[in-house]
Amino acid sequence: MHEKDEVAARLIAWHFRIEPELRAVYRIIATDENAAGEPIKLLEVNAASVETGRVVPFAFGAAGDITYPSVVAEVTPAEMDAIRQRKIPLPAGWSLETAREFLRPRDAGAA
């Protein structure tokens, strides 16, 4: 596993621990994922999110053991269905076709 993959796995695991209603995380893989400055991009399906009808990404800088910048967008399960049906667009450059899906682990309780 590459370092960026390990960092992304830690970030995803932490999000599952702190978000009890987080159902799935899609790690969006860029065409040039190894380019300098390319952030870890996560589309998170959270039943506790407020439905907005769009995908709004939020950027975060590297911090602590998360040594890459990240961009996170949170959607409801219904919005995720709409994304799959192409009724809600993903941000430019984001695609589910190359995304890696992470489902909530059974032991991911709230921290």
C-alpha positions in Angstrom: 0.0 0.0 0.0 1.3 3.4 -0.9 1.7 6.1 1.8 -1.2 8.2 0.5 -3.4 5.1 0.5 -2.4 4.5 4.2 -3.2 8.1 5.1 -6.6 7.9 3.3 -7.4 4.6 5.2 -6.6 6.3 8.5 -8.8 9.3 7.7 -11.7 7.1 6.5 -11.4 4.9 9.7 -11.4 8.0 11.9 -14.5 9.4 10.1 -16.3 6.1 10.7 -15.4 6.3 14.4 -16.7 9.8 15.0 -19.7 9.7 12.7 -22.2 7.1 13.9 -24.6 7.6 11.0 -21.8 7.4 8.3 -22.8 4.5 6.0 -20.2 4.6 3.3 -17.2 6.5 2.0 -16.2 6.8 -1.6 -12.6 7.7 -2.1 -12.5 9.6 -5.4 -9.3 8.7 -7.3 -8.1 11.4 -9.7 -6.7 10.7 -13.1 -3.3 11.8 -11.8 -3.7 10.8 -8.2 0.1 11.0 -7.6 0.5 14.6 -8.7 1.9 17.0 -6.1 -0.8 18.7 -4.1 -3.5 16.3 -5.3 -5.8 16.0 -2.2 -7.5 12.9 -0.8 -11.1 13.3 -1.9 -13.9 11.6 0.0 -17.6 11.5 -0.8 -19.3 10.5 2.4 -22.8 9.0 2.7 -24.2 10.1 6.1 -27.8 9.5 7.2 -27.5 12.4 9.7 -26.6 14.9 6.9 -29.0 17.7 5.9 -30.2 17.2 2.4 -29.2 20.0 0.1 -29.7 18.5 -3.4 -26.1 19.1 -4.3 -22.6 18.0 -3.5 -20.6 20.7 -1.6 -17.0 19.8 -1.1 -15.0 21.2 1.8 -11.2 21.5 1.7 -8.9 20.8 4.7 -5.1 21.2 4.9 -2.8 18.5 6.1 -2.7 18.1 9.9 -1.1 15.7 12.3 -0.8 12.2 10.9 -3.1 13.2 7.9 -0.1 14.4 5.8 -2.1 15.2 2.7 -4.7 17.8 2.1 -8.2 16.5 1.8 -11.5 17.4 0.3 -14.7 16.0 1.8 -18.3 16.2 0.6 -21.2 14.7 2.6 -24.5 13.6 1.1 -27.5 11.7 2.4 -28.4 8.2 1.2 -31.2 9.7 -1.0 -28.7 12.1 -2.5 -26.3 9.3 -3.2 -29.1 7.5 -5.1 -29.7 10.7 -7.1 -26.0 10.9 -7.9 -26.0 7.3 -9.2 -29.0 8.3 -11.3 -27.1 11.3 -12.6 -29.8 13.7 -11.2 -27.2 15.4 -8.9 -23.8 16.1 -10.5 -20.5 15.4 -8.8 -17.9 18.2 -8.6 -15.7 18.6 -11.7 -13.1 15.9 -11.9 -15.0 13.6 -9.5 -16.2 10.2 -10.8 -17.7 7.1 -9.1 -16.3 5.0 -11.9 -12.8 4.9 -10.4 -13.8 5.5 -6.8 -13.0 3.0 -4.0 -16.0 2.2 -1.8 -15.5 1.7 2.0 -18.5 0.5 3.9 -19.1 1.0 7.6 -17.2 -1.6 9.6 -19.3 -3.5 12.2 -16.9 -2.4 15.0 -16.8 1.3 14.1 -18.5 2.8 17.2 -18.5 6.5 18.1 -15.2 7.6 19.7 
